[in-house]
Amino acid sequence: MLFVYTVVIIGMVWSIRFKTISPHNYIKILRFFWLVVGLVVGLAAVEMAQIILSGGSSLMEVISKYLIYSNSYVLNFIKFGGKRTTALYFEPAFFALALISIWLSIKQFGIKTPKSDAMILAGIILSGSFSGVMTFILFYLLEWAFQYLNKDAIKKKLPLAIISLSVFLVGVIFAFPYIATRLGDLGTEGSSSYYRIVGPLVMVGYSLLNVNGVVRFGSLYEYVASFGIFNGADVGKTIDNGLYLLIIYFSWFAVILALWYMGKVMKMMINAFGDNQNYRVQLYLFTPLLLFFTGSVFSPEYAFLIVCPFILRKALNIAR
């Protein structure tokens, strides 16, 4: 079944090469993206307002009844004073992931869209997803470097480079308390950051160092629970880190594949200074970074978010 699923996804991306979007339709498609982003970010803003004013979110509870996956842990987190939003999605990280996928799709058009950029950043902040915030910061820093850190740009655009970097640093200063808090959570057992990044390392090490450490498909819940790593007040039964999950399933093969892919991306980055056509590096870097958002690497909706920007890139007939 996994093989069939993989073939279908690859076929989707391959077949779209014969479909080219006409330039006169760019604005229409971008308006559609703008409406989608406005809808989900507006909904997240209403959810956050309700959480701040009442300490809960009846709106999220209503939406949760129509979700495929349960978001009960998010609702419980809010009841104990947490402030996270999910809009139409089942968890904050997936909400942020969807926004970044849409953002990269928009960037394939090569048109500046400051309103959409601002709305997407606001949505990621409202989600409370640390992975989402850091990914957005990284992608913007990379784009700044690719635009301005080359000989021609430094000579012609030095004042603009300094101004844009200064504005970015001011934003980081305002966000620093949040970033510092989330980084501190890496050492707090039971926190989502600890459970996603630090806690599973013992399982990863066991899978790499023991022949019998590789997990069979269908037995992950029991395997994870046996390590007794807490996710909140309960012992966790899932892996919320896609890279760790692949290593637990495929051991050194996953490590070698990840290193090979990152080597390709690094070569791409070296050649991108002054020539990063339509966020090309960020698009290819999105796939490995996306692994840190969720452990649902084999779910169709996860693959769909990866595939969408690539489909648009092919449909727009971008050669590189």
N, C-alpha and C positions, 0 to 999 in steps of 0.2 A: 504494500500500500504506500509506503514511504517512497519507493522507487517511482511509482505511478505519479504520485503527487509532485515529486521533483521534476519529472519529465514534463508534466503539464505546465509548471511554472516557467521552466526554461523555454518551452514552446511558445508561451505567451510573449516573452521578451524577444525571441527570435523572429516570430511572425510579424511583429510590429514594424520591422525594418522596411516593409513594403508600403507602409502607410506614412505619408508625409503631411504634416499640418501646414496649411497655407499661412503665410505671414499675416494676411488680412484677418485671420481668425484669432490671432494672438490676444488681442484686447478682450474679445468675448470670453476666451478661456480664463484669462486672468481675472476678469470680473466674477466668474463663477467661483474661482478659488477665494476671492475676496469675500464673497457671500458666505462660503462655507466656514472660513476662518472667523468672520464676524459672528456667525451663529454659535459656534462652539465656545469661542472666547467670551461672548456676551453671556452665554449660559453659565460658564464658569464664574464670571463676575457676580451673577445673581446668587449662585451657590455660596460664594465666599461672603457676600453681604449677609446672607441669611445665617451663616455660621457665626459671623462676628456679632450680629444683633441678637440671635436667639440661642447660640451655643449648639445648634444642630442644623440639619438640612433635610426638611421633609421633601424638598425637590429631588435630592439625590436618592432618597428612599423610594420615591415614585419611579424614577428612572431605573433603579436597580431591579425592579420587577420585570423589566423587559430585556435585561442583559443575559447573554449566554452564560457568562461566568459570574460567580458571586463576588460582590464587593463588600461583604460584611465586615472584613477587617478594617476597611477604610471608614465605614460608618461607626465602628467601635472606637477607632482612633479619634474621630471627631467628638464622640461622646465624652472622651477623657481629656478634652481640651485641645486636640490637634486641629490644624487648619490646612486642609488639603481639598482640592477640587478634582473632579473627574470628567465633568461635562457629560458627554454621551458615551464615555468609555468606562471600563471596569476598574481601572486603577490609575493613580496619578502618573506613574512612569509611562504607561501606555498612552495616556493623553498627551504627554510631552513628546513622546516618540512620534505620534501621528502628526503633531504640529511641525516637527522638524522635517518629517517626510514631505509634508505639503510645502514647507519653506524651500527645500531643495528642488522640488518640482517647479516651483515658481521661478527659481533662479536659473533654470534651464532655458528660459526665454531670453535671457540676456538683457532684460529691461529693469531699470531701477524701480523698486516698489517700496518706498519708505513706510507707507501706511500699513501694508501687509507685514513688513518686518517688525514694526512697533507692536502690532496686534499679536503677532506670534510670540514675541518676547514676553508680552504681558500675560498671555495664556500659559506659557511655560512657568513664569513666576507664580501665577495663581495655582498651578498644579502642585507646587511645592516639591517638584522632582529635582533632586540635587544632580542626578545624571543629566537631566534635560538642560538645566542652567549651565553646567560646566561644558556640555557639548556645544551649546550655542556660543558661549564665550570663546571656546577653542576655534570654532569655525570662523568667527568674525576676526579673531587674531590672525589666523592663517590668511584670510583674504586681505587683511591690511598688509601683511608681510609680502604677499605675492604682488600686490599693487605697487607698493612704495619701496621695497628693498631691492631695487635694481638701479643700475647707473642712470638710465634715462629718466626714471621717475624721480629719483633723488634730486636731480638737477632742475627738473621742471615743476615738481609738485611738493617740494619740501615743506612749505608753510601748511598746505592742506594735510600732509601726513602728520605733522606735529599737532594740528588742531584736532584731527579725528582721533589720534591716539590719546590726547588729553581728555577729550569727552568720554572716551571708553574707560580711561583710568578713574575718572570721577564716578562713573557708574559702578565700577568694581569697588571703590571705596565705600559707597553707600550699601553695596551688597555684601561687604566683608563680614559684618556680624553674622549674617545667615550662613555664609560659606564657612566661617570658622566654627560655627555651631555644628554644621553637618559633618565637617572634618573631625570634630571632637567625638561625634557619634560613632566613628569607626572603632573607637576603643570601648564603646558601651555595649556590653552584651545584652541582646534583646532588641536593640534598635534595628531599624530597617537597613541602615548603612552597614552595620556590623554583620547582619545576617546575609547581606548580598555580597560583601567584599571579603571580610575577614574570616567569619565563621566557617565557610565551606572549604577553606584552604587545607584543613586537615583531611578532608575527603579527596581533594585533588592530589595531595601528596601520597595518600594511600593508593590511589589508582595508578599513579606513575611509578611507585616503588614496589608494588606487589603484583604478581602475575594474576592473582585472583581478585584484584581490586577493581577490574572493569565490571560495570553493572549491566545486567541483561535488560532489554526493553521490557517495561511492564513491572519492574520490581524496584523502581526508584524510591517510592514512598517509604517502603520498609527500610531500605538502605539508609536514606537520609535520617529517618527517625532514630535509627540505632546509634547515631552519634550524639543525640541529645542536645542539639543546638537550638536555643530558644529564639523564636520569632515573636516578639512581644511577650505575652504571658504564657504562651503555649510552645511546646516542642515542635519545631518546623518539620514538615514532611516534603517540601519542595525545594528546588534549587532556583533562585531568582537571578542567576547570573548565567547567561548563555554560554560564555566561554568555558566556565567551570563545568557546565553540564556536558559540553562536547568532550572535554578532557576525561570526565568521569565515564562517559560512554565509550570513547575511542582511544583513550590514553595518549601515547606518544605520537600517534598518527595525527591527532588533532593539534598537538603542539607544533609539529613540523609543518602542517598545512597553514596554521596561523602565522608562523614565522615567514614562510614563503610568500604569503599574501602581503604581509606588512613590508617585506623587502621590495615588492613590486610598487607599493604605495610610496615608500620612501624615495625610490628612483623617480617616480612621478612628481613628487614634491620638489626634488632638486631642480627639475626642468620647468617648474611652474612659475618661477619668479619672473614677473612681467608677461606671463602667458598662461594664466589659469582660466581657460575658456569656460565660461558659465559654471563656475564652482566645480570644476572637474575633480580636483583632489578631494574636496569635501564630500563629493558624491561617493567616491570609492572608499574613503575613510569612514563613511557612515555605516557600512556593513559591519566592520569589526567593533566599532564603538557601540552599535546598536545591541550587541551581545550583552552589554553591561546593564541594559534597561530591564530585561526580563529573561526568564528561563524558558519561555514558550517558543523555543527556536524551531519547533516542528509544527507549529500551528499555522493554518492558512493565512490568518489575518496578519501575522508577523511577517511572513514572506511577502504579502501584498504590499506592505509599507516599504519594503526594500525595493521591490520591483517597480513601483510606480514612477519614481524619478528616472530610472533607467529607460523605461518605456517612453516617457516624454522626450528624453534625450535622443532616442532613436527616431521617434516620430517627428522631431524637429530637424532631423537630418544633420546633427552635429557630428562631424567626422571624428573629432578627437575628444 
